[in-house]
Amino acid sequence: MTCGDCEAEIPYYDRANSACYYEDPLKGLVHAFKYKKMTSLGNEFADTMIDFMKKYDVGGEAEIITPIPMHPKRLFKREINHSEALAKNIALRLGLCYSKNLLGKTRDTKIQTNLRRQERLKNMAGSFRVTDGSKIKNKNVLIVDDLFTTGSTANECARVLKESGAARVEVVTLARGDRPT
């Protein structure tokens, strides 16, 4: 099913899927994973995502799996990139090529939580870069993240990947959140 935002403005990614809805009790668990350093939840979340991916053939054509990168300042504060933990786990279990540094964060953006859709789009614009385009030339890339809300982060990552030569970009997230207006 295509969402209304994607029908109105075609995204750069070819497909985006989420294994769950971002609602309790998952919401509390994701918060604990991201902000309270309960990293063991990453294994459970990866299991959920892998089951979903296999059931619905998500990422079946992927040649490279990469996480959404964090700016070094934010990574220093959090000590873990939750997207990286999920992506690495999924790649390892599915036997796919994992590239931690395929994308880089060019600036420390505002936290998206309280931003409206248009603010999120503006916040993410120009905030990612591809570190080595030769790795993705004509390749199918799977971006992994924890949450998909407006898709602004995934879309900006997909844009730079496509502009650097990626053939196809899919996105898989643990959960889909409500889109802010």
VEXBALUM-644300 format. One record per atom (N, C-alpha, C): residue number from 1; atom name; x negated, y negated, z. Coordinates in steps of 0.2 Angstrom, whole numbers, plus 5000, padded with zeros to 4 digits. Layout:
# VEXBALUM-644300
+-----+------+------+------+------+
|  nr | atom |   xx |   yy |   zz |
+-----+------+------+------+------+
| NUM |   CA |    X |    Y |    Z |
...
+-----+------+------+------+------+
This chain:
# VEXBALUM-644300
+-----+------+------+------+------+
|  nr | atom |   xx |   yy |   zz |
+-----+------+------+------+------+
|   1 |    N | 4996 | 5006 | 5000 |
|   1 |   CA | 5000 | 5000 | 5000 |
|   1 |    C | 4996 | 4994 | 5000 |
|   2 |    N | 4997 | 4989 | 4996 |
|   2 |   CA | 4993 | 4983 | 4995 |
|   2 |    C | 4997 | 4977 | 5000 |
|   3 |    N | 4993 | 4974 | 5004 |
|   3 |   CA | 4995 | 4969 | 5008 |
|   3 |    C | 4997 | 4962 | 5004 |
|   4 |    N | 5001 | 4958 | 5007 |
|   4 |   CA | 5003 | 4952 | 5003 |
|   4 |    C | 4997 | 4947 | 5002 |
|   5 |    N | 4992 | 4947 | 5006 |
|   5 |   CA | 4986 | 4943 | 5005 |
|   5 |    C | 4982 | 4945 | 4999 |
|   6 |    N | 4982 | 4952 | 4998 |
|   6 |   CA | 4978 | 4955 | 4993 |
|   6 |    C | 4982 | 4954 | 4986 |
|   7 |    N | 4988 | 4954 | 4987 |
|   7 |   CA | 4992 | 4953 | 4980 |
|   7 |    C | 4991 | 4945 | 4978 |
|   8 |    N | 4991 | 4941 | 4983 |
|   8 |   CA | 4991 | 4934 | 4982 |
|   8 |    C | 4984 | 4932 | 4979 |
|   9 |    N | 4979 | 4935 | 4982 |
|   9 |   CA | 4972 | 4933 | 4980 |
|   9 |    C | 4968 | 4940 | 4980 |
|  10 |    N | 4966 | 4942 | 4974 |
|  10 |   CA | 4962 | 4949 | 4974 |
|  10 |    C | 4956 | 4948 | 4978 |
|  11 |    N | 4954 | 4953 | 4982 |
|  11 |   CA | 4948 | 4953 | 4986 |
|  11 |    C | 4942 | 4956 | 4982 |
|  12 |    N | 4936 | 4955 | 4984 |
|  12 |   CA | 4930 | 4958 | 4981 |
|  12 |    C | 4930 | 4965 | 4982 |
|  13 |    N | 4932 | 4967 | 4988 |
|  13 |   CA | 4931 | 4975 | 4989 |
|  13 |    C | 4937 | 4978 | 4985 |
|  14 |    N | 4935 | 4984 | 4983 |
|  14 |   CA | 4939 | 4988 | 4979 |
|  14 |    C | 4945 | 4992 | 4983 |
|  15 |    N | 4944 | 4993 | 4990 |
|  15 |   CA | 4948 | 4996 | 4994 |
|  15 |    C | 4946 | 4995 | 5001 |
|  16 |    N | 4951 | 4994 | 5005 |
|  16 |   CA | 4950 | 4994 | 5013 |
|  16 |    C | 4955 | 4998 | 5016 |
|  17 |    N | 4953 | 5002 | 5021 |
|  17 |   CA | 4957 | 5006 | 5025 |
|  17 |    C | 4955 | 5006 | 5032 |
|  18 |    N | 4960 | 5007 | 5036 |
|  18 |   CA | 4959 | 5007 | 5044 |
|  18 |    C | 4962 | 5013 | 5046 |
|  19 |    N | 4959 | 5016 | 5051 |
|  19 |   CA | 4961 | 5023 | 5054 |
|  19 |    C | 4967 | 5022 | 5059 |
|  20 |    N | 4967 | 5016 | 5062 |
|  20 |   CA | 4972 | 5015 | 5067 |
|  20 |    C | 4975 | 5008 | 5067 |
|  21 |    N | 4980 | 5007 | 5071 |
|  21 |   CA | 4982 | 5000 | 5072 |
|  21 |    C | 4979 | 4997 | 5079 |
|  22 |    N | 4978 | 4991 | 5079 |
|  22 |   CA | 4974 | 4988 | 5084 |
|  22 |    C | 4980 | 4986 | 5090 |
|  23 |    N | 4981 | 4991 | 5094 |
|  23 |   CA | 4986 | 4990 | 5099 |
|  23 |    C | 4984 | 4994 | 5105 |
|  24 |    N | 4987 | 4993 | 5111 |
|  24 |   CA | 4985 | 4997 | 5117 |
|  24 |    C | 4987 | 5004 | 5116 |
|  25 |    N | 4984 | 5009 | 5118 |
|  25 |   CA | 4978 | 5008 | 5123 |
|  25 |    C | 4971 | 5007 | 5119 |
|  26 |    N | 4971 | 5008 | 5112 |
|  26 |   CA | 4965 | 5007 | 5108 |
|  26 |    C | 4962 | 5000 | 5109 |
|  27 |    N | 4966 | 4995 | 5109 |
|  27 |   CA | 4964 | 4988 | 5110 |
|  27 |    C | 4959 | 4987 | 5116 |
|  28 |    N | 4961 | 4990 | 5122 |
|  28 |   CA | 4957 | 4990 | 5128 |
|  28 |    C | 4951 | 4994 | 5127 |
|  29 |    N | 4951 | 4999 | 5124 |
|  29 |   CA | 4945 | 5003 | 5123 |
|  29 |    C | 4940 | 5000 | 5118 |
|  30 |    N | 4943 | 4997 | 5113 |
|  30 |   CA | 4938 | 4993 | 5108 |
|  30 |    C | 4935 | 4987 | 5112 |
|  31 |    N | 4939 | 4984 | 5116 |
|  31 |   CA | 4936 | 4978 | 5120 |
|  31 |    C | 4930 | 4981 | 5125 |
|  32 |    N | 4931 | 4987 | 5128 |
|  32 |   CA | 4926 | 4990 | 5132 |
|  32 |    C | 4920 | 4992 | 5128 |
|  33 |    N | 4921 | 4994 | 5122 |
|  33 |   CA | 4916 | 4996 | 5118 |
|  33 |    C | 4911 | 4990 | 5116 |
|  34 |    N | 4915 | 4985 | 5114 |
|  34 |   CA | 4911 | 4979 | 5111 |
|  34 |    C | 4908 | 4974 | 5117 |
|  35 |    N | 4912 | 4974 | 5122 |
|  35 |   CA | 4910 | 4968 | 5127 |
|  35 |    C | 4907 | 4971 | 5134 |
|  36 |    N | 4909 | 4978 | 5135 |
|  36 |   CA | 4907 | 4980 | 5142 |
|  36 |    C | 4902 | 4986 | 5141 |
|  37 |    N | 4899 | 4986 | 5135 |
|  37 |   CA | 4894 | 4991 | 5133 |
|  37 |    C | 4895 | 4998 | 5134 |
|  38 |    N | 4902 | 5000 | 5133 |
|  38 |   CA | 4904 | 5007 | 5134 |
|  38 |    C | 4902 | 5011 | 5127 |
|  39 |    N | 4896 | 5012 | 5126 |
|  39 |   CA | 4894 | 5014 | 5120 |
|  39 |    C | 4896 | 5021 | 5118 |
|  40 |    N | 4897 | 5025 | 5123 |
|  40 |   CA | 4899 | 5032 | 5122 |
|  40 |    C | 4906 | 5032 | 5118 |
|  41 |    N | 4910 | 5027 | 5119 |
|  41 |   CA | 4916 | 5027 | 5115 |
|  41 |    C | 4915 | 5027 | 5107 |
|  42 |    N | 4909 | 5025 | 5105 |
|  42 |   CA | 4907 | 5025 | 5098 |
|  42 |    C | 4908 | 5032 | 5095 |
|  43 |    N | 4906 | 5037 | 5099 |
|  43 |   CA | 4906 | 5044 | 5096 |
|  43 |    C | 4914 | 5046 | 5095 |
|  44 |    N | 4918 | 5044 | 5100 |
|  44 |   CA | 4925 | 5045 | 5099 |
|  44 |    C | 4928 | 5041 | 5093 |
|  45 |    N | 4926 | 5035 | 5092 |
|  45 |   CA | 4929 | 5031 | 5087 |
|  45 |    C | 4926 | 5034 | 5080 |
|  46 |    N | 4920 | 5036 | 5080 |
|  46 |   CA | 4918 | 5038 | 5074 |
|  46 |    C | 4921 | 5045 | 5072 |
|  47 |    N | 4923 | 5049 | 5077 |
|  47 |   CA | 4927 | 5055 | 5075 |
|  47 |    C | 4933 | 5053 | 5072 |
|  48 |    N | 4937 | 5048 | 5075 |
|  48 |   CA | 4943 | 5046 | 5073 |
|  48 |    C | 4943 | 5044 | 5066 |
|  49 |    N | 4938 | 5040 | 5064 |
|  49 |   CA | 4937 | 5037 | 5058 |
|  49 |    C | 4935 | 5042 | 5053 |
|  50 |    N | 4931 | 5047 | 5054 |
|  50 |   CA | 4929 | 5053 | 5050 |
|  50 |    C | 4935 | 5057 | 5048 |
|  51 |    N | 4939 | 5059 | 5053 |
|  51 |   CA | 4945 | 5062 | 5052 |
|  51 |    C | 4950 | 5059 | 5047 |
|  52 |    N | 4951 | 5052 | 5048 |
|  52 |   CA | 4955 | 5048 | 5044 |
|  52 |    C | 4952 | 5048 | 5037 |
|  53 |    N | 4945 | 5047 | 5036 |
|  53 |   CA | 4942 | 5047 | 5030 |
|  53 |    C | 4943 | 5053 | 5026 |
|  54 |    N | 4942 | 5059 | 5029 |
|  54 |   CA | 4943 | 5065 | 5026 |
|  54 |    C | 4950 | 5066 | 5024 |
|  55 |    N | 4955 | 5065 | 5028 |
|  55 |   CA | 4962 | 5066 | 5027 |
|  55 |    C | 4964 | 5062 | 5021 |
|  56 |    N | 4962 | 5055 | 5020 |
|  56 |   CA | 4964 | 5051 | 5015 |
|  56 |    C | 4959 | 5049 | 5010 |
|  57 |    N | 4954 | 5053 | 5009 |
|  57 |   CA | 4948 | 5053 | 5004 |
|  57 |    C | 4946 | 5045 | 5004 |
|  58 |    N | 4944 | 5043 | 5010 |
|  58 |   CA | 4942 | 5036 | 5010 |
|  58 |    C | 4934 | 5037 | 5010 |
|  59 |    N | 4931 | 5033 | 5006 |
|  59 |   CA | 4924 | 5033 | 5005 |
|  59 |    C | 4921 | 5039 | 5002 |
|  60 |    N | 4925 | 5042 | 4999 |
|  60 |   CA | 4923 | 5049 | 4995 |
|  60 |    C | 4918 | 5048 | 4990 |
|  61 |    N | 4917 | 5042 | 4987 |
|  61 |   CA | 4913 | 5040 | 4982 |
|  61 |    C | 4906 | 5037 | 4984 |
|  62 |    N | 4906 | 5035 | 4991 |
|  62 |   CA | 4901 | 5031 | 4994 |
|  62 |    C | 4894 | 5034 | 4993 |
|  63 |    N | 4889 | 5030 | 4991 |
|  63 |   CA | 4882 | 5033 | 4990 |
|  63 |    C | 4878 | 5029 | 4996 |
|  64 |    N | 4880 | 5024 | 4998 |
|  64 |   CA | 4877 | 5020 | 5004 |
|  64 |    C | 4882 | 5018 | 5009 |
|  65 |    N | 4881 | 5019 | 5015 |
|  65 |   CA | 4885 | 5016 | 5021 |
|  65 |    C | 4881 | 5011 | 5024 |
|  66 |    N | 4884 | 5005 | 5025 |
|  66 |   CA | 4881 | 5000 | 5029 |
|  66 |    C | 4886 | 4996 | 5034 |
|  67 |    N | 4884 | 4994 | 5039 |
|  67 |   CA | 4888 | 4990 | 5044 |
|  67 |    C | 4888 | 4983 | 5042 |
|  68 |    N | 4893 | 4979 | 5045 |
|  68 |   CA | 4893 | 4972 | 5045 |
|  68 |    C | 4888 | 4970 | 5050 |
|  69 |    N | 4883 | 4966 | 5047 |
|  69 |   CA | 4878 | 4963 | 5052 |
|  69 |    C | 4880 | 4958 | 5057 |
|  70 |    N | 4876 | 4958 | 5062 |
|  70 |   CA | 4877 | 4952 | 5067 |
|  70 |    C | 4871 | 4947 | 5066 |
|  71 |    N | 4872 | 4941 | 5068 |
|  71 |   CA | 4867 | 4936 | 5068 |
|  71 |    C | 4863 | 4938 | 5074 |
|  72 |    N | 4856 | 4937 | 5074 |
|  72 |   CA | 4851 | 4939 | 5079 |
|  72 |    C | 4853 | 4936 | 5086 |
|  73 |    N | 4856 | 4930 | 5086 |
|  73 |   CA | 4858 | 4927 | 5092 |
|  73 |    C | 4864 | 4931 | 5096 |
|  74 |    N | 4869 | 4933 | 5092 |
|  74 |   CA | 4874 | 4937 | 5094 |
|  74 |    C | 4872 | 4944 | 5096 |
|  75 |    N | 4868 | 4947 | 5092 |
|  75 |   CA | 4865 | 4953 | 5094 |
|  75 |    C | 4861 | 4953 | 5101 |
|  76 |    N | 4857 | 4948 | 5102 |
|  76 |   CA | 4854 | 4947 | 5108 |
|  76 |    C | 4858 | 4947 | 5114 |
|  77 |    N | 4864 | 4943 | 5113 |
|  77 |   CA | 4869 | 4943 | 5119 |
|  77 |    C | 4873 | 4949 | 5120 |
|  78 |    N | 4875 | 4953 | 5115 |
|  78 |   CA | 4878 | 4959 | 5115 |
|  78 |    C | 4874 | 4965 | 5116 |
|  79 |    N | 4868 | 4965 | 5114 |
|  79 |   CA | 4863 | 4970 | 5114 |
|  79 |    C | 4865 | 4976 | 5110 |
|  80 |    N | 4871 | 4976 | 5107 |
|  80 |   CA | 4872 | 4982 | 5102 |
|  80 |    C | 4877 | 4979 | 5096 |
|  81 |    N | 4875 | 4981 | 5090 |
|  81 |   CA | 4880 | 4980 | 5085 |
|  81 |    C | 4885 | 4986 | 5084 |
|  82 |    N | 4891 | 4985 | 5087 |
|  82 |   CA | 4896 | 4990 | 5087 |
|  82 |    C | 4897 | 4993 | 5080 |
|  83 |    N | 4897 | 4989 | 5075 |
|  83 |   CA | 4898 | 4991 | 5068 |
|  83 |    C | 4892 | 4996 | 5066 |
|  84 |    N | 4886 | 4994 | 5068 |
|  84 |   CA | 4881 | 4998 | 5066 |
|  84 |    C | 4881 | 5005 | 5070 |
|  85 |    N | 4883 | 5005 | 5076 |
|  85 |   CA | 4884 | 5011 | 5079 |
|  85 |    C | 4889 | 5016 | 5076 |
|  86 |    N | 4894 | 5013 | 5074 |
|  86 |   CA | 4899 | 5017 | 5070 |
|  86 |    C | 4897 | 5019 | 5063 |
|  87 |    N | 4894 | 5015 | 5059 |
|  87 |   CA | 4891 | 5016 | 5053 |
|  87 |    C | 4886 | 5022 | 5053 |
|  88 |    N | 4881 | 5021 | 5057 |
|  88 |   CA | 4876 | 5026 | 5058 |
|  88 |    C | 4879 | 5033 | 5060 |
|  89 |    N | 4883 | 5033 | 5064 |
|  89 |   CA | 4886 | 5039 | 5067 |
|  89 |    C | 4890 | 5043 | 5061 |
|  90 |    N | 4894 | 5039 | 5057 |
|  90 |   CA | 4898 | 5041 | 5051 |
|  90 |    C | 4893 | 5044 | 5046 |
|  91 |    N | 4888 | 5040 | 5044 |
|  91 |   CA | 4883 | 5042 | 5039 |
|  91 |    C | 4880 | 5049 | 5041 |
|  92 |    N | 4878 | 5049 | 5047 |
|  92 |   CA | 4874 | 5055 | 5049 |
|  92 |    C | 4878 | 5061 | 5049 |
|  93 |    N | 4885 | 5061 | 5051 |
|  93 |   CA | 4889 | 5066 | 5051 |
|  93 |    C | 4892 | 5068 | 5044 |
|  94 |    N | 4892 | 5063 | 5040 |
|  94 |   CA | 4894 | 5065 | 5033 |
|  94 |    C | 4888 | 5066 | 5028 |
|  95 |    N | 4882 | 5065 | 5030 |
|  95 |   CA | 4877 | 5067 | 5026 |
|  95 |    C | 4876 | 5062 | 5021 |
|  96 |    N | 4877 | 5055 | 5022 |
|  96 |   CA | 4877 | 5050 | 5017 |
|  96 |    C | 4871 | 5045 | 5019 |
|  97 |    N | 4868 | 5042 | 5014 |
|  97 |   CA | 4863 | 5037 | 5015 |
|  97 |    C | 4865 | 5031 | 5019 |
|  98 |    N | 4862 | 5030 | 5024 |
|  98 |   CA | 4863 | 5024 | 5029 |
|  98 |    C | 4858 | 5019 | 5028 |
|  99 |    N | 4861 | 5013 | 5027 |
|  99 |   CA | 4856 | 5007 | 5027 |
|  99 |    C | 4858 | 5001 | 5032 |
| 100 |    N | 4855 | 5001 | 5037 |
| 100 |   CA | 4856 | 4996 | 5042 |
| 100 |    C | 4855 | 4989 | 5040 |
| 101 |    N | 4850 | 4988 | 5036 |
| 101 |   CA | 4848 | 4981 | 5034 |
| 101 |    C | 4850 | 4979 | 5027 |
| 102 |    N | 4855 | 4982 | 5024 |
| 102 |   CA | 4857 | 4981 | 5017 |
| 102 |    C | 4859 | 4974 | 5017 |
| 103 |    N | 4863 | 4972 | 5022 |
| 103 |   CA | 4866 | 4965 | 5022 |
| 103 |    C | 4863 | 4961 | 5028 |
| 104 |    N | 4862 | 4955 | 5028 |
| 104 |   CA | 4859 | 4951 | 5033 |
| 104 |    C | 4864 | 4945 | 5034 |
| 105 |    N | 4864 | 4943 | 5040 |
| 105 |   CA | 4869 | 4937 | 5042 |
| 105 |    C | 4864 | 4931 | 5042 |
| 106 |    N | 4867 | 4926 | 5038 |
| 106 |   CA | 4863 | 4920 | 5037 |
| 106 |    C | 4864 | 4914 | 5042 |
| 107 |    N | 4869 | 4915 | 5045 |
| 107 |   CA | 4870 | 4910 | 5050 |
| 107 |    C | 4875 | 4912 | 5056 |
| 108 |    N | 4874 | 4909 | 5062 |
| 108 |   CA | 4878 | 4911 | 5067 |
| 108 |    C | 4885 | 4908 | 5067 |
| 109 |    N | 4890 | 4912 | 5065 |
| 109 |   CA | 4897 | 4909 | 5064 |
| 109 |    C | 4901 | 4909 | 5070 |
| 110 |    N | 4906 | 4906 | 5070 |
| 110 |   CA | 4911 | 4906 | 5076 |
| 110 |    C | 4914 | 4912 | 5077 |
| 111 |    N | 4915 | 4914 | 5083 |
| 111 |   CA | 4919 | 4920 | 5084 |
| 111 |    C | 4926 | 4919 | 5081 |
| 112 |    N | 4928 | 4925 | 5078 |
| 112 |   CA | 4934 | 4924 | 5074 |
| 112 |    C | 4941 | 4925 | 5078 |
| 113 |    N | 4941 | 4927 | 5084 |
| 113 |   CA | 4946 | 4929 | 5087 |
| 113 |    C | 4952 | 4924 | 5087 |
| 114 |    N | 4951 | 4918 | 5089 |
| 114 |   CA | 4956 | 4913 | 5089 |
| 114 |    C | 4957 | 4909 | 5083 |
| 115 |    N | 4953 | 4911 | 5078 |
| 115 |   CA | 4954 | 4907 | 5071 |
| 115 |    C | 4960 | 4909 | 5067 |
| 116 |    N | 4963 | 4904 | 5064 |
| 116 |   CA | 4968 | 4906 | 5059 |
| 116 |    C | 4965 | 4909 | 5052 |
| 117 |    N | 4969 | 4911 | 5048 |
| 117 |   CA | 4967 | 4914 | 5042 |
| 117 |    C | 4962 | 4910 | 5038 |
| 118 |    N | 4964 | 4904 | 5036 |
| 118 |   CA | 4960 | 4899 | 5032 |
| 118 |    C | 4954 | 4897 | 5036 |
| 119 |    N | 4954 | 4896 | 5043 |
| 119 |   CA | 4948 | 4895 | 5046 |
| 119 |    C | 4943 | 4901 | 5046 |
| 120 |    N | 4946 | 4907 | 5046 |
| 120 |   CA | 4942 | 4913 | 5046 |
| 120 |    C | 4938 | 4913 | 5039 |
| 121 |    N | 4942 | 4912 | 5034 |
| 121 |   CA | 4939 | 4912 | 5027 |
| 121 |    C | 4933 | 4907 | 5026 |
| 122 |    N | 4935 | 4901 | 5029 |
| 122 |   CA | 4929 | 4896 | 5029 |
| 122 |    C | 4923 | 4897 | 5033 |
| 123 |    N | 4925 | 4900 | 5039 |
| 123 |   CA | 4920 | 4902 | 5044 |
| 123 |    C | 4915 | 4907 | 5041 |
| 124 |    N | 4917 | 4912 | 5037 |
| 124 |   CA | 4913 | 4917 | 5034 |
| 124 |    C | 4910 | 4916 | 5027 |
| 125 |    N | 4912 | 4911 | 5024 |
| 125 |   CA | 4910 | 4909 | 5017 |
| 125 |    C | 4902 | 4907 | 5018 |
| 126 |    N | 4898 | 4911 | 5013 |
| 126 |   CA | 4891 | 4910 | 5013 |
| 126 |    C | 4887 | 4912 | 5019 |
| 127 |    N | 4890 | 4917 | 5023 |
| 127 |   CA | 4887 | 4919 | 5029 |
| 127 |    C | 4883 | 4925 | 5029 |
| 128 |    N | 4883 | 4929 | 5023 |
| 128 |   CA | 4880 | 4935 | 5022 |
| 128 |    C | 4875 | 4935 | 5016 |
| 129 |    N | 4870 | 4939 | 5016 |
| 129 |   CA | 4866 | 4940 | 5010 |
| 129 |    C | 4864 | 4947 | 5009 |
| 130 |    N | 4862 | 4949 | 5003 |
| 130 |   CA | 4860 | 4956 | 5002 |
| 130 |    C | 4852 | 4955 | 5003 |
| 131 |    N | 4849 | 4960 | 5007 |
| 131 |   CA | 4842 | 4959 | 5008 |
| 131 |    C | 4838 | 4962 | 5002 |
| 132 |    N | 4841 | 4967 | 4999 |
| 132 |   CA | 4837 | 4971 | 4993 |
| 132 |    C | 4842 | 4973 | 4988 |
| 133 |    N | 4843 | 4969 | 4983 |
| 133 |   CA | 4848 | 4971 | 4978 |
| 133 |    C | 4846 | 4977 | 4974 |
| 134 |    N | 4840 | 4979 | 4974 |
| 134 |   CA | 4838 | 4985 | 4970 |
| 134 |    C | 4841 | 4992 | 4973 |
| 135 |    N | 4842 | 4991 | 4980 |
| 135 |   CA | 4845 | 4997 | 4983 |
| 135 |    C | 4853 | 4998 | 4981 |
| 136 |    N | 4856 | 4993 | 4979 |
| 136 |   CA | 4863 | 4994 | 4977 |
| 136 |    C | 4865 | 4994 | 4970 |
| 137 |    N | 4860 | 4993 | 4966 |
| 137 |   CA | 4862 | 4992 | 4959 |
| 137 |    C | 4866 | 4998 | 4956 |
| 138 |    N | 4872 | 4997 | 4954 |
| 138 |   CA | 4876 | 5002 | 4951 |
| 138 |    C | 4878 | 5007 | 4956 |
| 139 |    N | 4878 | 5006 | 4963 |
| 139 |   CA | 4880 | 5010 | 4968 |
| 139 |    C | 4886 | 5009 | 4971 |
| 140 |    N | 4889 | 5014 | 4974 |
| 140 |   CA | 4895 | 5013 | 4978 |
| 140 |    C | 4894 | 5012 | 4985 |
| 141 |    N | 4896 | 5007 | 4988 |
| 141 |   CA | 4894 | 5005 | 4995 |
| 141 |    C | 4900 | 5006 | 4999 |
| 142 |    N | 4900 | 5008 | 5005 |
| 142 |   CA | 4905 | 5009 | 5010 |
| 142 |    C | 4903 | 5004 | 5016 |
| 143 |    N | 4907 | 4999 | 5017 |
| 143 |   CA | 4906 | 4995 | 5023 |
| 143 |    C | 4910 | 4997 | 5029 |
| 144 |    N | 4906 | 4998 | 5035 |
| 144 |   CA | 4910 | 5000 | 5041 |
| 144 |    C | 4910 | 4994 | 5046 |
| 145 |    N | 4916 | 4994 | 5049 |
| 145 |   CA | 4917 | 4989 | 5054 |
| 145 |    C | 4922 | 4992 | 5059 |
| 146 |    N | 4923 | 4988 | 5065 |
| 146 |   CA | 4927 | 4991 | 5070 |
| 146 |    C | 4934 | 4988 | 5068 |
| 147 |    N | 4935 | 4982 | 5067 |
| 147 |   CA | 4942 | 4979 | 5066 |
| 147 |    C | 4943 | 4975 | 5059 |
| 148 |    N | 4949 | 4976 | 5056 |
| 148 |   CA | 4950 | 4972 | 5050 |
| 148 |    C | 4956 | 4968 | 5052 |
| 149 |    N | 4956 | 4962 | 5051 |
| 149 |   CA | 4961 | 4957 | 5053 |
| 149 |    C | 4964 | 4954 | 5046 |
| 150 |    N | 4960 | 4948 | 5044 |
| 150 |   CA | 4962 | 4945 | 5038 |
| 150 |    C | 4958 | 4948 | 5032 |
| 151 |    N | 4952 | 4951 | 5034 |
| 151 |   CA | 4948 | 4954 | 5029 |
| 151 |    C | 4943 | 4949 | 5026 |
| 152 |    N | 4942 | 4943 | 5030 |
| 152 |   CA | 4938 | 4938 | 5027 |
| 152 |    C | 4930 | 4940 | 5028 |
| 153 |    N | 4929 | 4944 | 5033 |
| 153 |   CA | 4922 | 4946 | 5034 |
| 153 |    C | 4920 | 4951 | 5029 |
| 154 |    N | 4924 | 4956 | 5028 |
| 154 |   CA | 4923 | 4962 | 5024 |
| 154 |    C | 4923 | 4959 | 5017 |
| 155 |    N | 4927 | 4954 | 5015 |
| 155 |   CA | 4928 | 4951 | 5008 |
| 155 |    C | 4921 | 4948 | 5007 |
| 156 |    N | 4919 | 4944 | 5011 |
| 156 |   CA | 4913 | 4940 | 5010 |
| 156 |    C | 4907 | 4945 | 5009 |
| 157 |    N | 4906 | 4950 | 5013 |
| 157 |   CA | 4901 | 4955 | 5012 |
| 157 |    C | 4902 | 4959 | 5005 |
| 158 |    N | 4908 | 4960 | 5004 |
| 158 |   CA | 4909 | 4963 | 4997 |
| 158 |    C | 4907 | 4959 | 4991 |
| 159 |    N | 4908 | 4952 | 4992 |
| 159 |   CA | 4907 | 4947 | 4987 |
| 159 |    C | 4899 | 4947 | 4986 |
| 160 |    N | 4895 | 4947 | 4991 |
| 160 |   CA | 4888 | 4947 | 4990 |
| 160 |    C | 4885 | 4954 | 4987 |
| 161 |    N | 4888 | 4959 | 4989 |
| 161 |   CA | 4886 | 4966 | 4987 |
| 161 |    C | 4888 | 4966 | 4979 |
| 162 |    N | 4894 | 4964 | 4977 |
| 162 |   CA | 4896 | 4964 | 4970 |
| 162 |    C | 4891 | 4960 | 4966 |
| 163 |    N | 4890 | 4954 | 4969 |
| 163 |   CA | 4886 | 4949 | 4965 |
| 163 |    C | 4879 | 4951 | 4964 |
| 164 |    N | 4877 | 4956 | 4969 |
| 164 |   CA | 4870 | 4959 | 4968 |
| 164 |    C | 4870 | 4965 | 4965 |
| 165 |    N | 4875 | 4967 | 4962 |
| 165 |   CA | 4875 | 4973 | 4957 |
| 165 |    C | 4879 | 4979 | 4960 |
| 166 |    N | 4882 | 4979 | 4965 |
| 166 |   CA | 4885 | 4985 | 4968 |
| 166 |    C | 4891 | 4987 | 4963 |
| 167 |    N | 4892 | 4993 | 4961 |
| 167 |   CA | 4897 | 4995 | 4957 |
| 167 |    C | 4904 | 4995 | 4960 |
| 168 |    N | 4904 | 4997 | 4966 |
| 168 |   CA | 4911 | 4998 | 4970 |
| 168 |    C | 4909 | 4997 | 4977 |
| 169 |    N | 4914 | 4993 | 4981 |
| 169 |   CA | 4913 | 4992 | 4988 |
| 169 |    C | 4920 | 4994 | 4991 |
| 170 |    N | 4919 | 4999 | 4996 |
| 170 |   CA | 4925 | 5001 | 5000 |
| 170 |    C | 4924 | 4998 | 5007 |
| 171 |    N | 4929 | 4998 | 5011 |
| 171 |   CA | 4929 | 4996 | 5018 |
| 171 |    C | 4933 | 5001 | 5022 |
| 172 |    N | 4930 | 5003 | 5027 |
| 172 |   CA | 4933 | 5007 | 5032 |
| 172 |    C | 4932 | 5004 | 5039 |
| 173 |    N | 4938 | 5003 | 5043 |
| 173 |   CA | 4937 | 5001 | 5050 |
| 173 |    C | 4941 | 5006 | 5054 |
| 174 |    N | 4939 | 5005 | 5060 |
| 174 |   CA | 4943 | 5009 | 5065 |
| 174 |    C | 4950 | 5007 | 5066 |
| 175 |    N | 4951 | 5000 | 5066 |
| 175 |   CA | 4958 | 4998 | 5067 |
| 175 |    C | 4960 | 4992 | 5063 |
| 176 |    N | 4966 | 4991 | 5062 |
| 176 |   CA | 4969 | 4985 | 5058 |
| 176 |    C | 4973 | 4981 | 5063 |
| 177 |    N | 4971 | 4974 | 5064 |
| 177 |   CA | 4974 | 4970 | 5068 |
| 177 |    C | 4979 | 4966 | 5065 |
| 178 |    N | 4983 | 4962 | 5069 |
| 178 |   CA | 4988 | 4957 | 5066 |
| 178 |    C | 4984 | 4952 | 5063 |
| 179 |    N | 4987 | 4950 | 5057 |
| 179 |   CA | 4984 | 4944 | 5054 |
| 179 |    C | 4986 | 4937 | 5057 |
| 180 |    N | 4982 | 4933 | 5059 |
| 180 |   CA | 4984 | 4926 | 5061 |
| 180 |    C | 4986 | 4922 | 5055 |
| 181 |    N | 4991 | 4918 | 5056 |
| 181 |   CA | 4993 | 4914 | 5050 |
| 181 |    C | 4989 | 4908 | 5050 |
+-----+------+------+------+------+
